[in-house]
Amino acid sequence: MRKDKGKSALQYRDGGTFLIIRQEYPTGLPLQHRLKGLSRRIYIFCHTPKTMNDILKNFKGLKEESLATFITELCRKRLMFRENDRVLSLAVHHTT
């Protein structure tokens, strides 16, 4: 059982130019993921559901193939969720 009841098992801390996502599991040590630059901005942008087109419009110059690869990888790690064309970042912002 987790000692810190009420805390999310998936949360992030924003460092301004990077963010650290802490992913806890019932057993084992927590994982930490670091996103920098554009990856950080996309992740934060998707704190509410966004379509792939919304993301591409907001981040000019981003190639659709690169975005799809990024989203697929984060979904594989269970940091984002994708249903059809909509994407959502799953970690909640850590507040003290």
C-alpha positions, -999 to 999 in steps of 0.1 A, spaced: 0 0 0 13 35 -8 22 57 21 12 89 4 -25 84 -1 -42 110 -23 -11 115 -45 -13 105 -81 7 76 -93 16 97 -124 27 133 -118 51 158 -133 72 187 -121 78 215 -145 113 230 -146 106 256 -172 126 242 -200 121 205 -190 97 184 -170 102 153 -149 74 128 -150 73 104 -120 55 71 -127 48 49 -96 38 12 -97 24 -8 -68 56 -28 -67 91 -17 -76 108 16 -78 92 46 -95 103 55 -130 113 90 -140 110 104 -175 125 137 -186 110 158 -215 128 188 -228 120 216 -252 94 208 -278 85 175 -262 78 193 -229 57 219 -246 36 193 -265 31 172 -233 18 203 -214 -3 214 -244 -21 180 -242 -33 184 -206 -67 186 -221 -76 163 -251 -62 176 -284 -65 162 -319 -33 155 -338 -43 184 -361 -46 208 -331 -11 199 -321 3 203 -356 -14 237 -359 -1 249 -326 35 238 -332 43 250 -367 70 231 -385 64 199 -366 62 170 -390 32 147 -387 54 116 -388 76 129 -359 45 138 -338 30 103 -344 62 86 -333 64 108 -302 28 101 -292 31 64 -299 62 62 -277 46 80 -248 14 59 -251 36 28 -250 51 41 -218 16 49 -205 23 86 -201 -2 96 -227 -35 82 -240 -47 82 -276 -81 73 -288 -86 76 -325 -73 111 -333 -75 126 -298 -45 126 -274 -43 133 -237 -13 137 -213 -20 115 -183 4 129 -156 -10 156 -133 10 186 -123 27 181 -89 20 208 -64 34 209 -29 
